[in-house]
Amino acid sequence: MIFVTDAHVAPRLGNVDAFFEMLTLLAETREDVVFMGDIFDLWIGLKRYEGPEHRRFVAWCRAEKGRRRIGFVEGNHEFFVVQRHGDAFTWSDGAELQPTDAGVLVVHGDLINRKDLNYLRFRKWSKTQAVRALVWLLPFGATLVERLKKKLKKTNKAFRIHLPEDELVAYAASRLESGVRRILVGHFHHEYVVAGPSGGCLNVLPDWYATGKVAHYREADDHLTIMSWEALAGLAASVN
């Protein structure tokens, strides 16, 4: 199973071609794939705001869903995607999912830091149906979302500079219980591991945007490997 998080794909960031090259490699493997949020730098799940890169991604997921299991968790840069495109994925959720019976819990991670009250209020408000209707009706809806996000970055600098280790430890302790042996987290753009007090572990995965890395998980022996997306070619070759 392959996990991809925080790719922040956007034409202005020059990473669209590389991202879809990775999807081409993924299609040549037999691996299930879970996209853990913030796959695009901004994705509003309304037709008028979706670009060709969003539509191309959804088409890829729909096509590959017939060959493998595809999971998707919304991040804080995605809005109403699961509501609009949920049928493009095998599993999808607005915050977290448990894709198999192997005891793996997948979360984007933006709700873990319960001390970041400004962000938690913003997230709760920005994902409401009232906001969805407002963004749909107003011609400057996407601009409104971008401005709100920029404002939030300015007011929440203290929470964005440091990895919330205490909050991650507390989250791991609360979730690593019956049925869950590994938690995979995105969002923080850091690679980090928390060992559970009674076994199991929480892994914060590196962001694809800055590192070009993905995670490969073997359910049979609960083994997790961080690798560059180009290394997927090795998994594809093993199939042939």
N, CA and C of each residue as an Amber inpcrd file, in Angstrom:
protein
   720
   0.8490000  -1.1810000   0.0000000   0.0000000   0.0000000   0.0000000
   0.8910000   1.2400000   0.0000000   0.5530000   2.2140000  -0.8510000
   1.3220000   3.4430000  -0.9770000   0.5200000   4.5980000  -0.3800000
   1.2060000   5.4430000   0.3960000   0.5840000   6.6190000   1.0060000
   1.2720000   7.8800000   0.4890000   0.4450000   8.8270000   0.0460000
   0.9410000  10.1010000  -0.4770000   0.2620000  11.2190000   0.3010000
   1.0470000  12.1470000   0.8270000   0.4550000  13.2440000   1.5760000
   1.1170000  14.5740000   1.2400000   0.3280000  15.6270000   1.3080000
   0.8130000  17.0060000   1.2070000   1.6550000  17.2360000  -0.0500000
   1.0710000  16.9070000  -1.1930000   1.7560000  17.1540000  -2.4640000
   1.6530000  18.6230000  -2.8820000   0.5760000  19.2700000  -2.4900000
   0.3550000  20.6950000  -2.8010000   0.5670000  20.9750000  -4.2960000
  -0.0720000  20.1620000  -5.1020000   0.0550000  20.2960000  -6.5550000
  -0.6510000  21.5640000  -7.0220000   0.0260000  22.3180000  -7.8490000
  -0.5490000  23.5450000  -8.4120000   0.2870000  23.9660000  -9.6070000
  -0.3450000  24.4140000 -10.6880000   0.4200000  24.8730000 -11.8550000
   1.4440000  25.9410000 -11.5030000   1.0900000  26.8550000 -10.6050000
   2.0270000  27.9410000 -10.2590000   3.2390000  27.4390000  -9.4940000
   3.1600000  26.2340000  -8.9280000   4.2760000  25.6640000  -8.1850000
   5.1410000  24.7520000  -9.0570000   4.7220000  24.5380000 -10.2890000
   5.5310000  23.7860000 -11.2450000   5.6770000  22.3080000 -10.9540000
   4.7290000  21.7120000 -10.2300000   4.8690000  20.3020000  -9.8460000
   3.7920000  19.3910000 -10.4250000   3.0070000  19.9130000 -11.3510000
   1.9100000  19.1110000 -11.9080000   2.4490000  17.9180000 -12.6940000
   3.4190000  18.1530000 -13.5740000   3.9390000  17.0690000 -14.4110000
   4.5630000  15.9620000 -13.5720000   5.3510000  16.3360000 -12.5650000
   5.9910000  15.3230000 -11.7200000   4.9490000  14.4980000 -10.9680000
   3.8990000  15.1450000 -10.5050000   2.8600000  14.4240000  -9.7680000
   2.1930000  13.3800000 -10.6580000   1.8750000  13.7650000 -11.8800000
   1.2060000  12.7990000 -12.7500000   2.1710000  11.7510000 -13.3020000
   3.4530000  12.0580000 -13.3410000   4.4400000  11.0220000 -13.6460000
   4.4260000   9.9670000 -12.5410000   4.2980000  10.4220000 -11.3060000
   4.2070000   9.4830000 -10.1910000   2.9580000   8.6040000 -10.3100000
   1.8400000   9.2020000 -10.6790000   0.6150000   8.4160000 -10.8300000
   0.7770000   7.3630000 -11.9280000   1.5140000   7.7010000 -12.9650000
   1.7760000   6.7230000 -14.0250000   2.5550000   5.5350000 -13.4760000
   3.5550000   5.8150000 -12.6440000   4.3030000   4.7250000 -12.0130000
   3.4140000   3.9100000 -11.0790000   2.5870000   4.5910000 -10.3080000
   1.6840000   3.8900000  -9.3910000   0.7630000   2.9400000 -10.1470000
   0.3130000   3.3700000 -11.3080000  -0.5930000   2.5410000 -12.1070000
   0.0800000   1.2640000 -12.5910000   1.3980000   1.2510000 -12.6240000
   2.1340000   0.0670000 -13.0840000   2.4240000  -0.9060000 -11.9400000
   2.0690000  -0.5360000 -10.7150000   2.2480000  -1.4320000  -9.5680000
   0.9270000  -2.1410000  -9.2670000   0.9800000  -3.0050000  -8.2780000
  -0.2440000  -3.6620000  -7.7980000  -0.6820000  -3.1090000  -6.4550000
  -0.0950000  -2.0050000  -6.0520000  -0.3310000  -1.4530000  -4.7220000
  -1.6390000  -0.6790000  -4.6380000  -2.3190000  -0.8190000  -3.4990000
  -3.3930000   0.1110000  -3.1790000  -2.7570000   1.4690000  -2.8710000
  -3.5460000   2.5390000  -3.0090000  -3.0130000   3.8850000  -2.8220000
  -3.9600000   4.6790000  -1.9260000  -3.3790000   5.4020000  -0.9640000
  -4.1630000   6.3020000  -0.1240000  -3.5630000   7.7010000  -0.2240000
  -4.3890000   8.6540000  -0.6140000  -4.0090000  10.0590000  -0.6740000
  -4.4910000  10.7070000   0.6300000  -3.5300000  11.2660000   1.3950000
  -3.7960000  11.6430000   2.7830000  -4.0960000  13.1230000   2.9940000
  -4.4440000  13.8300000   1.9470000  -4.8490000  15.2170000   2.1080000
  -3.8180000  16.2260000   1.6300000  -4.3180000  17.4210000   1.3040000
  -3.5050000  18.4880000   0.7230000  -2.7680000  17.9900000  -0.5200000
  -3.4470000  17.1750000  -1.2910000  -2.8760000  16.6990000  -2.5520000
  -2.7340000  17.8770000  -3.5120000  -3.6870000  18.7780000  -3.4740000
  -3.5910000  20.0120000  -4.2460000  -3.4370000  21.1880000  -3.2890000
  -2.7570000  22.2320000  -3.7620000  -2.5430000  23.3830000  -2.8940000
  -3.8640000  24.0710000  -2.5680000  -4.8140000  23.9660000  -3.4710000
  -6.1890000  24.3810000  -3.1920000  -7.1190000  23.5800000  -4.0840000
  -8.1100000  22.9540000  -3.4850000  -9.1050000  22.1990000  -4.2550000
 -10.4630000  22.4270000  -3.6040000 -11.2740000  23.2050000  -4.2860000
 -12.6510000  23.4250000  -3.8670000 -13.5160000  22.5060000  -4.7130000
 -14.2090000  21.5910000  -4.0700000 -14.9830000  20.5800000  -4.7800000
 -16.2860000  21.1070000  -5.3510000 -16.1740000  22.1190000  -6.1660000
 -17.2990000  22.6860000  -6.9050000 -16.8590000  22.8480000  -8.3520000
 -17.7180000  22.4970000  -9.2860000 -17.3290000  22.4170000 -10.6890000
 -16.6800000  23.6940000 -11.2010000 -17.1890000  24.8400000 -10.8170000
 -16.7070000  26.1090000 -11.3610000 -15.2960000  26.4520000 -10.8950000
 -14.8150000  25.7960000  -9.8190000 -13.4930000  26.0960000  -9.2890000
 -12.4550000  25.0080000  -9.5640000 -12.8580000  23.9410000 -10.2270000
 -11.9250000  22.8530000 -10.4850000 -11.1890000  23.0840000 -11.8060000
  -9.8860000  22.8540000 -11.7790000  -9.0620000  23.0120000 -12.9580000
  -8.7880000  21.6780000 -13.6260000  -8.0650000  21.6980000 -14.7350000
  -7.7670000  20.4440000 -15.4500000  -6.9800000  19.4490000 -14.6120000
  -6.1290000  19.9510000 -13.6900000  -5.3560000  19.0300000 -12.8570000
  -6.2570000  18.2850000 -11.8750000  -7.2920000  18.9520000 -11.3550000
  -8.2370000  18.2720000 -10.4600000  -9.0220000  17.2030000 -11.2290000
  -9.5130000  17.5950000 -12.4060000 -10.3090000  16.6490000 -13.2010000
  -9.4710000  15.4500000 -13.6470000  -8.2160000  15.7010000 -13.9770000
  -7.3260000  14.6120000 -14.3980000  -7.0790000  13.6460000 -13.2480000
  -6.9100000  14.1700000 -12.0550000  -6.6930000  13.3230000 -10.8830000
  -7.9220000  12.4630000 -10.5880000  -9.1010000  13.0740000 -10.6200000
 -10.3260000  12.3230000 -10.3600000 -10.5040000  11.2230000 -11.4070000
 -10.2000000  11.5300000 -12.6670000 -10.3140000  10.5300000 -13.7330000
  -9.3530000   9.3660000 -13.4850000  -8.1340000   9.6900000 -13.0250000
  -7.1650000   8.6270000 -12.7140000  -7.6940000   7.7380000 -11.5890000
  -8.2290000   8.3540000 -10.5500000  -8.7450000   7.5830000  -9.4150000
  -9.9100000   6.6920000  -9.8360000 -10.7920000   7.2200000 -10.6490000
 -11.9320000   6.4180000 -11.1160000 -11.4480000   5.2160000 -11.9300000
 -10.4760000   5.4400000 -12.8140000  -9.9680000   4.3590000 -13.6500000
  -9.2450000   3.3070000 -12.8100000  -8.4160000   3.7620000 -11.8640000
  -7.6260000   2.8240000 -11.0680000  -8.4430000   2.1320000  -9.9910000
  -9.5650000   2.7170000  -9.6100000 -10.4240000   2.1080000  -8.5900000
 -10.8870000   0.7150000  -9.0160000 -10.9530000   0.4720000 -10.3190000
 -11.3380000  -0.8510000 -10.8040000 -10.2120000  -1.8650000 -10.7330000
  -8.9690000  -1.3930000 -10.4660000  -7.8050000  -2.2780000 -10.4360000
  -7.1750000  -2.4070000  -9.0620000  -7.4760000  -1.4420000  -8.1730000
  -6.8670000  -1.4030000  -6.8500000  -7.7710000  -0.5850000  -5.9400000
  -7.4960000  -0.6020000  -4.6500000  -8.2630000   0.2180000  -3.7080000
  -7.6260000   1.6070000  -3.6280000  -8.4640000   2.6260000  -3.7130000
  -8.0150000   4.0150000  -3.6850000  -8.6690000   4.7210000  -2.5040000
  -7.8460000   5.2760000  -1.6170000  -8.3710000   6.0150000  -0.4720000
  -8.0590000   7.4970000  -0.5830000  -8.9050000   8.3130000   0.0080000
  -8.6890000   9.7660000  -0.0160000  -9.2060000  10.3730000   1.2740000
  -8.3420000  11.1770000   1.9290000  -8.7190000  11.9280000   3.1130000
  -8.5590000  13.4070000   2.7920000  -9.5670000  14.1980000   3.0740000
  -9.4530000  15.6370000   2.8330000  -8.4670000  16.2730000   3.7990000
  -7.6660000  17.2040000   3.2650000  -6.7870000  17.9920000   4.1050000
  -7.3590000  19.3830000   4.3150000  -6.5520000  20.2600000   4.8720000
  -7.0270000  21.6170000   5.1250000  -6.9250000  22.5220000   3.9050000
  -6.3780000  22.0070000   2.8040000  -6.3630000  22.7560000   1.5470000
  -7.4370000  22.2580000   0.5870000  -8.2810000  21.3540000   1.0590000
  -9.3490000  20.7920000   0.2280000 -10.6980000  21.0260000   0.8890000
 -11.6640000  21.3540000   0.0800000 -12.9870000  21.7050000   0.5860000
 -14.0600000  21.0010000  -0.2470000 -14.9040000  20.2180000   0.4140000
 -16.0900000  19.6070000  -0.2040000 -15.7430000  18.6090000  -1.3140000
 -14.5220000  18.0840000  -1.2850000 -14.0870000  17.1360000  -2.3180000
 -14.7710000  15.7900000  -2.1380000 -14.8130000  15.2950000  -0.9090000
 -15.4490000  14.0040000  -0.6570000 -16.9330000  14.0690000  -0.9890000
 -17.5470000  15.1880000  -0.6880000 -18.9700000  15.3450000  -0.9870000
 -19.2410000  15.2680000  -2.4880000 -18.3540000  15.8430000  -3.2830000
 -18.5620000  15.8780000  -4.7340000 -18.0360000  14.6290000  -5.4370000
 -16.9040000  14.1060000  -4.9860000 -16.2220000  13.0400000  -5.7310000
 -16.0510000  11.7540000  -4.9280000 -16.8210000  11.5680000  -3.8840000
 -16.6440000  10.3880000  -3.0390000 -16.6970000   9.0740000  -3.7830000
 -17.4860000   9.0180000  -4.8520000 -17.6090000   7.7600000  -5.5940000
 -16.4030000   7.4670000  -6.4750000 -15.4380000   8.3900000  -6.5320000
 -14.2090000   8.1380000  -7.3020000 -13.2120000   7.3100000  -6.4960000
 -13.4890000   7.1470000  -5.1820000 -12.5550000   6.4650000  -4.2920000
 -13.2060000   5.2300000  -3.6700000 -12.3680000   4.2780000  -3.3010000
 -12.8700000   3.1050000  -2.5820000 -13.3010000   3.4880000  -1.1820000
 -12.4590000   4.3050000  -0.5150000 -12.8000000   4.8680000   0.7840000
 -12.4540000   6.3410000   0.7480000 -13.2270000   7.1420000   1.4560000
 -12.9100000   8.5710000   1.5490000 -13.5330000   9.1370000   2.8180000
 -12.9200000  10.2100000   3.3150000 -13.4230000  10.8210000   4.5370000
 -12.8980000  12.2470000   4.6250000 -13.5880000  13.0660000   5.4000000
 -13.1800000  14.4450000   5.5720000 -12.1130000  14.6430000   6.6210000
 -11.7020000  13.6040000   7.3360000 -10.7020000  13.7720000   8.3900000
  -9.8130000  12.5460000   8.5710000 -10.4110000  11.3330000   8.6140000
  -9.6160000  10.1370000   8.8570000 -10.3370000   8.9210000   8.2990000
  -9.5640000   7.8490000   8.0900000 -10.1900000   6.6020000   7.6580000
  -9.3260000   5.4240000   8.0790000  -9.9640000   4.2820000   8.1650000
  -9.2680000   3.0320000   8.4600000  -9.5240000   2.1080000   7.2720000
  -8.5970000   2.1210000   6.3010000  -8.8850000   1.5110000   5.0100000
  -8.9420000  -0.0110000   4.9760000  -8.3110000  -0.6890000   5.9200000
  -8.3220000  -2.1510000   5.9000000  -8.5400000  -2.6650000   7.3180000
  -8.5840000  -3.9660000   7.4330000  -8.7320000  -4.5680000   8.7580000
  -7.3720000  -4.8610000   9.3930000  -6.3110000  -4.2710000   8.8410000
  -4.9550000  -4.5250000   9.3450000  -4.5900000  -3.6270000  10.5190000
  -5.5240000  -2.7920000  10.9650000  -5.2540000  -1.9490000  12.1100000
  -4.4940000  -0.6850000  11.7880000  -4.6500000  -0.1720000  10.5680000
  -3.9920000   1.0690000  10.1640000  -5.0250000   2.1950000  10.1470000
  -4.7300000   3.2590000  10.8520000  -5.5870000   4.4360000  10.8830000
  -4.8830000   5.5540000  10.1340000  -5.5710000   6.1590000   9.1740000
  -4.9940000   7.2210000   8.3500000  -5.7060000   8.5300000   8.6620000
  -4.9390000   9.5480000   9.0090000  -5.5250000  10.8590000   9.2980000
  -4.7110000  11.9260000   8.5790000  -5.3740000  12.9900000   8.1540000
  -4.5730000  14.0840000   7.5970000  -3.7390000  14.7050000   8.7040000
  -4.3450000  14.9930000   9.8380000  -3.5820000  15.4510000  10.9880000
  -3.8550000  16.8640000  11.4460000  -4.6410000  17.6110000  10.6830000
  -4.8490000  19.0210000  11.0370000  -5.7370000  19.2030000  12.2690000
  -6.3850000  18.1290000  12.7200000  -7.2210000  18.2270000  13.9190000
  -6.5200000  17.7130000  15.1730000  -5.2750000  17.3000000  15.0490000
  -4.5800000  16.7050000  16.1860000  -4.2160000  17.7320000  17.2440000
  -3.7670000  18.9060000  16.8050000  -3.3300000  19.9190000  17.7760000
  -4.5410000  20.6650000  18.3170000  -5.0410000  20.2080000  19.4480000
  -6.2540000  20.7940000  20.0310000  -5.9980000  22.1590000  20.6810000
  -4.7270000  22.5580000  20.7640000  -4.4080000  23.8770000  21.3030000
  -4.5080000  24.9760000  20.2540000  -4.5300000  24.5850000  19.0020000
  -4.5740000  25.5570000  17.8990000  -6.0250000  25.9700000  17.6650000
  -6.5620000  26.7200000  18.5910000  -7.9910000  27.0390000  18.5890000
  -8.4060000  27.8890000  17.3980000  -7.5620000  28.8280000  16.9910000
  -7.9050000  29.6670000  15.8370000  -8.1260000  28.8180000  14.5970000
  -7.2000000  27.8690000  14.3820000  -7.3460000  27.0120000  13.2050000
  -8.5720000  26.1140000  13.3260000  -8.7820000  25.5220000  14.4940000
  -9.9090000  24.6090000  14.6570000 -11.2400000  25.3130000  14.3950000
 -11.3400000  26.5670000  14.8270000 -12.5580000  27.3470000  14.5470000
 -12.6910000  27.5970000  13.0450000 -11.5660000  27.9860000  12.4140000
 -11.5810000  28.2330000  10.9770000 -11.9850000  26.9890000  10.2020000
 -11.4260000  25.8470000  10.5770000 -11.7290000  24.6090000   9.8580000
 -13.1990000  24.2470000   9.9760000 -13.7060000  24.3400000  11.2010000
 -15.1130000  23.9910000  11.4300000 -16.0290000  24.8810000  10.5980000
 -15.7120000  26.1730000  10.5760000 -16.5440000  27.1180000   9.8220000
 -16.3920000  26.9250000   8.3180000 -15.1530000  26.7470000   7.8460000
 -14.8930000  26.7240000   6.4040000 -15.4390000  25.4870000   5.7110000
 -15.7510000  24.4310000   6.4810000 -16.2440000  23.1960000   5.8500000
 -17.7510000  23.0280000   6.0200000 -18.4380000  24.0710000   6.4330000
 -19.8830000  23.9860000   6.6060000 -20.5990000  24.0960000   5.2610000
 -21.8410000  23.6330000   5.2370000 -22.6390000  23.7390000   4.0150000
 -22.9810000  25.1970000   3.7020000 -23.0510000  26.0320000   4.7350000
 -23.3160000  27.4540000   4.4980000 -22.1780000  28.0910000   3.7030000
 -20.9450000  27.7590000   4.0550000 -19.7920000  28.2740000   3.3160000
 -19.7650000  27.6990000   1.9060000 -20.1150000  26.4210000   1.7890000
 -20.1610000  25.8040000   0.4520000 -21.1200000  26.5660000  -0.4500000
 -22.2930000  26.9080000   0.0720000 -23.2740000  27.6590000  -0.7050000
 -22.7540000  29.0520000  -1.0360000 -22.0870000  29.6760000  -0.0730000
 -21.5510000  31.0220000  -0.2870000 -20.4770000  31.0180000  -1.3690000
 -19.5720000  30.0550000  -1.3040000 -18.5040000  29.9610000  -2.2990000
 -19.0800000  29.6720000  -3.6800000 -20.1430000  28.8760000  -3.7220000
 -20.7790000  28.5530000  -4.9980000 -21.4480000  29.7770000  -5.6090000
 -22.0760000  30.5870000  -4.7800000 -22.8520000  31.7170000  -5.2910000
 -22.0010000  32.9290000  -5.6350000 -20.9350000  33.1590000  -4.8620000
 -20.1420000  34.3620000  -5.0810000 -19.1100000  34.1550000  -6.1830000
 -18.9530000  35.1110000  -7.0770000 -17.9770000  34.9650000  -8.1550000
 -16.5330000  34.9850000  -7.6640000 -16.3090000  35.4980000  -6.4470000
 -14.9480000  35.5720000  -5.9130000 -14.7620000  34.5740000  -4.7730000
 -15.4770000  33.4650000  -4.8240000 -15.4180000  32.4850000  -3.7440000
 -14.0280000  31.9230000  -3.5170000 -13.3080000  31.5550000  -4.5900000
 -11.9690000  30.9910000  -4.4410000 -11.0150000  32.0130000  -3.8450000
 -11.1560000  33.2620000  -4.2690000 -10.3200000  34.3290000  -3.7190000
 -10.5900000  34.5130000  -2.2350000 -11.8480000  34.3790000  -1.8410000
 -12.2200000  34.4940000  -0.4360000 -11.5230000  33.4290000   0.3980000
 -11.5200000  32.1980000  -0.0910000 -10.8690000  31.1070000   0.6360000
  -9.3720000  31.3620000   0.7450000  -8.7440000  31.7980000  -0.3430000
  -7.3090000  32.0770000  -0.3200000  -6.9770000  33.1690000   0.6920000
  -7.7750000  34.2090000   0.7400000  -7.5230000  35.3010000   1.6800000
  -7.6650000  34.8440000   3.1240000  -8.6640000  34.0100000   3.3670000
  -8.8530000  33.4990000   4.7180000  -7.6770000  32.6320000   5.1490000
  -7.1680000  31.8230000   4.2300000  -6.0390000  30.9620000   4.5450000
  -4.7880000  31.7830000   4.8300000  -4.5670000  32.8450000   4.0410000
  -3.4000000  33.7010000   4.2600000  -3.5010000  34.4160000   5.6020000
  -4.7020000  34.8600000   5.9370000  -4.9030000  35.5290000   7.2180000
  -4.6270000  34.5660000   8.3650000  -5.0820000  33.3290000   8.2210000
  -4.8780000  32.3390000   9.2660000  -3.3930000  32.0630000   9.4660000
  -2.6170000  31.9950000   8.3720000  -1.1780000  31.7520000   8.4780000
  -0.4980000  32.8510000   9.2870000  -0.9460000  34.0860000   9.1130000
  -0.3360000  35.2100000   9.8250000  -0.6560000  35.1790000  11.3170000
  -1.8560000  34.7210000  11.6610000  -2.2670000  34.7520000  13.0710000
  -1.8480000  33.5050000  13.8430000  -1.4700000  32.4240000  13.1340000
  -1.1600000  31.1630000  13.8070000   0.3030000  30.7490000  13.6470000
   1.2110000  31.7030000  13.5440000   2.6090000  31.3760000  13.2920000
   3.2030000  30.5060000  14.3840000   2.8400000  30.7600000  15.6300000
   3.4150000  29.9940000  16.7450000   3.1120000  28.5100000  16.6250000
   1.9570000  28.1630000  16.0760000   1.5780000  26.7540000  15.9600000
   2.1610000  26.1160000  14.7070000   2.5840000  26.9060000  13.7430000
   3.0860000  26.3710000  12.4880000   4.5960000  26.1640000  12.4930000
   5.2950000  26.8480000  13.4020000   6.7430000  26.7460000  13.4390000
   7.1940000  25.4340000  14.0770000   6.5020000  25.0000000  15.1250000
   6.9390000  23.8460000  15.9000000   6.0080000  22.6480000  15.6940000
   6.6220000  21.4720000  15.6360000   5.8530000  20.2350000  15.6030000
   5.2340000  20.0220000  16.9760000   3.9160000  19.8200000  17.0720000
   3.2590000  19.6830000  18.3880000   3.4660000  18.2870000  18.9730000
   4.6710000  18.0380000  19.4780000   5.0330000  16.6940000  19.9270000
   4.1180000  16.1890000  21.0410000   3.8130000  17.0380000  21.9980000
   2.9540000  16.6080000  23.1110000   1.5730000  16.2060000  22.6160000
   1.0580000  16.9670000  21.6540000  -0.2670000  16.6510000  21.1210000
  -0.2390000  15.3570000  20.3110000   0.8430000  15.1180000  19.6090000
   0.9760000  13.8730000  18.8450000   1.0730000  12.6720000  19.7880000
   1.8130000  12.8300000  20.8680000   1.9300000  11.7490000  21.8510000
   0.5730000  11.4510000  22.4770000  -0.1630000  12.5110000  22.8210000
  -1.4840000  12.3250000  23.4290000  -2.4470000  11.6620000  22.4470000
  -2.3670000  12.0730000  21.1930000  -3.2510000  11.4810000  20.1690000
  -2.9200000  10.0000000  19.9870000  -1.6220000   9.6880000  19.9170000
  -1.2130000   8.2930000  19.7540000  -1.7180000   7.4450000  20.9200000
  -1.5680000   7.9570000  22.1330000  -1.9980000   7.2060000  23.3120000
  -3.5010000   6.9520000  23.2850000  -4.2650000   7.9090000  22.7580000
  -5.7190000   7.7730000  22.7580000  -6.2330000   6.8490000  21.6570000
  -5.4630000   6.7240000  20.5580000  -5.9630000   5.9460000  19.4200000
  -5.3050000   4.5910000  19.2520000  -4.0980000   4.4230000  19.7830000
  -3.4170000   3.1320000  19.6690000  -3.9650000   2.1800000  20.7270000
  -5.1330000   1.7160000  20.4410000  -5.7760000   0.7880000  21.3590000
  -6.3390000  -0.3490000  20.5400000  -7.3480000  -1.0210000  21.0020000
  -7.8640000  -2.2170000  20.3440000  -8.1550000  -1.9630000  18.8730000
  -7.5500000  -2.7790000  18.0360000  -7.8170000  -2.7010000  16.6000000
  -6.9160000  -1.7700000  15.8260000  -6.1690000  -0.8910000  16.4830000
  -5.2760000   0.0320000  15.7890000  -3.8420000  -0.2230000  16.2300000
  -2.9730000  -0.5550000  15.2920000  -1.5670000  -0.7920000  15.6430000
  -0.6350000   0.2300000  15.0090000  -1.1180000   0.9680000  13.9880000
  -0.2860000   1.9890000  13.3760000  -1.1630000   3.1530000  12.9130000
  -0.7150000   4.3650000  13.2170000  -1.3980000   5.5790000  12.7700000
  -0.4770000   6.3070000  11.7980000  -1.0000000   6.6620000  10.6400000
  -0.2420000   7.4120000   9.6480000  -0.8310000   8.8150000   9.5470000
   0.0350000   9.8210000   9.6790000  -0.3850000  11.2130000   9.7700000
   0.3700000  12.0360000   8.7260000  -0.3170000  12.9930000   8.1100000
   0.3190000  13.9480000   7.2070000   0.3580000  15.3170000   7.8610000
   0.1450000  16.3470000   7.0750000  -0.0990000  17.7230000   7.5170000
   1.1090000  18.4880000   8.0420000   1.9760000  17.8540000   8.8160000
   2.9990000  18.6010000   9.5480000   4.2900000  18.8410000   8.7600000
   4.4350000  18.1980000   7.6030000   5.6140000  18.3990000   6.7580000
   6.9070000  18.0590000   7.5030000   6.8280000  17.0970000   8.3860000
   7.9860000  16.5870000   9.1280000   7.8570000  15.0710000   9.2000000
   8.9940000  14.3880000   9.2030000   8.9800000  12.9490000   9.4520000
   9.2360000  12.7260000  10.9350000   8.3390000  11.9900000  11.5850000
   8.4120000  11.8790000  13.0440000   7.7180000  10.5890000  13.4620000
   8.1930000   9.9830000  14.5480000   7.6280000   8.7200000  15.0300000
   7.3130000   8.8350000  16.5210000   6.1460000   8.3560000  16.8960000
   5.7450000   8.2700000  18.3000000   5.4420000   6.8130000  18.6150000
   6.1510000   6.2510000  19.5780000   5.8870000   4.8780000  19.9990000
   4.7180000   4.8710000  20.9730000   3.7870000   3.9520000  20.7820000
   2.6430000   3.8480000  21.6710000   3.0410000   3.3120000  23.0410000
   2.3560000   3.7140000  24.0910000   2.7040000   3.2570000  25.4480000
   2.5390000   1.7580000  25.6390000   1.6700000   1.1540000  24.8560000
   1.4380000  -0.2940000  24.9920000   1.6370000  -1.0160000  23.6660000
   2.4910000  -0.4640000  22.8170000   2.7290000  -1.0540000  21.5120000
   2.1230000  -0.2190000  20.4010000   2.5180000  -0.5260000  19.1880000
   2.0590000   0.2410000  18.0470000   2.8290000   1.5470000  17.9200000
   2.5820000   2.2820000  16.8540000   3.2750000   3.5570000  16.6960000
   2.4830000   4.4930000  15.7930000   2.8210000   5.7630000  15.9110000
   2.2800000   6.8170000  15.0600000   3.4220000   7.3320000  14.2030000
   3.2150000   7.3800000  12.8960000   4.2120000   7.9120000  11.9590000
   3.6850000   9.1730000  11.2990000   4.3970000  10.2750000  11.4860000
   4.1200000  11.4780000  10.7120000   4.9430000  11.3580000   9.4340000
   4.2880000  11.3890000   8.2900000   4.9630000  11.1550000   7.0130000
   5.4750000  12.4650000   6.4130000   6.5620000  12.3950000   5.6620000
   7.0880000  13.6000000   5.0100000   6.1640000  14.0660000   3.8900000
   6.1890000  15.3530000   3.6370000   5.3460000  15.8980000   2.5740000
   5.9750000  15.6400000   1.2090000   5.1410000  15.2750000   0.2600000
   5.6080000  15.0440000  -1.1090000   6.1020000  16.3410000  -1.7420000
   5.4800000  17.4410000  -1.3920000   5.8000000  18.7200000  -2.0100000
   7.2800000  19.0860000  -1.8860000   7.8370000  18.9960000  -0.6840000
   9.2210000  19.4110000  -0.4610000  10.2220000  18.2760000  -0.6040000
   9.7790000  17.0430000  -0.3590000  10.7300000  15.9180000  -0.3210000
  10.5880000  14.9550000  -1.4930000   9.4360000  14.9470000  -2.1460000
   9.2080000  13.9720000  -3.2090000   9.0930000  12.5520000  -2.6880000
   8.7800000  12.4000000  -1.3910000   8.7370000  11.0690000  -0.7920000
   7.3100000  10.5690000  -0.5780000   7.1820000   9.2490000  -0.6320000
   5.9260000   8.5660000  -0.3270000   6.2420000   7.4650000   0.6820000
   5.2120000   6.8300000   1.2020000   5.4060000   5.7270000   2.1450000
   4.8640000   4.4410000   1.5370000   5.6130000   3.3590000   1.7130000
   5.1780000   2.0310000   1.2790000   4.9650000   1.1720000   2.5210000
   3.7690000   0.6230000   2.6420000   3.4180000  -0.1580000   3.8230000
   3.0890000  -1.5900000   3.4330000   3.7320000  -2.5450000   4.1250000
   3.4230000  -3.9640000   3.9490000   2.5610000  -4.4210000   5.1050000
   1.3260000  -4.7650000   4.8140000   0.4110000  -5.1810000   5.8690000
   0.8510000  -6.4860000   6.5280000   1.4300000  -7.3870000   5.7410000
   1.7440000  -8.7220000   6.2450000   2.6480000  -8.6840000   7.4780000
   3.6500000  -7.7840000   7.4570000   4.5750000  -7.7170000   8.6010000
   4.6330000  -6.3290000   9.2210000   3.6420000  -5.4970000   8.9260000
   3.5380000  -4.1590000   9.5180000   4.8300000  -3.3610000   9.3030000
   5.3320000  -3.3880000   8.0670000   6.6120000  -2.7270000   7.7580000
   6.3630000  -1.4780000   6.9190000   6.9240000  -0.3580000   7.3700000
   6.7550000   0.9170000   6.6810000   8.1040000   1.4040000   6.1620000
   8.1320000   1.7800000   4.8880000   9.3440000   2.3000000   4.2590000
   9.0370000   3.6510000   3.6320000   9.8930000   4.6440000   3.8920000
   9.7910000   5.9400000   3.2400000  10.7170000   5.9210000   2.0260000
  10.2160000   6.3060000   0.8820000  11.0070000   6.2620000  -0.3470000
  10.6680000   7.4400000  -1.2480000  11.5620000   7.7300000  -2.1760000
  11.2620000   8.7410000  -3.1840000  10.2150000   8.1900000  -4.1390000
   9.4300000   9.0730000  -4.7230000   8.3930000   8.5720000  -5.6250000
   9.0040000   7.8940000  -6.8480000  10.2120000   8.2950000  -7.2210000
  10.8650000   7.6440000  -8.3780000  11.1680000   6.1660000  -8.0940000
  11.3290000   5.8470000  -6.7970000  11.6290000   4.4600000  -6.4240000
  10.4470000   3.5330000  -6.6650000   9.2790000   4.1080000  -6.9260000
   8.1210000   3.2820000  -7.2660000   8.3770000   2.4470000  -8.5200000
   9.3150000   2.9160000  -9.3320000   9.6590000   2.1610000 -10.5350000
  10.1270000   0.7590000 -10.1700000  10.7850000   0.6220000  -9.0080000
  11.2240000  -0.6990000  -8.5590000  10.0570000  -1.6070000  -8.2310000
   9.0070000  -1.0370000  -7.6210000   7.8120000  -1.8290000  -7.3240000
   7.0990000  -2.2290000  -8.6050000   7.1010000  -1.2980000  -9.5710000
   6.4700000  -1.6120000 -10.8600000   7.2230000  -2.7170000 -11.5730000
   8.5680000  -2.6670000 -11.5210000   9.3760000  -3.6630000 -12.1910000
   9.1820000  -5.0420000 -11.5840000   8.9420000  -5.0900000 -10.2710000
   8.7580000  -6.3890000  -9.6080000   7.4870000  -7.0810000 -10.0450000
   6.5610000  -6.3130000 -10.5990000   5.3000000  -6.8880000 -11.0770000
   5.5110000  -7.5830000 -12.4070000   6.4010000  -7.0290000 -13.2150000
   6.6220000  -7.5300000 -14.5880000   7.5940000  -8.7180000 -14.6070000
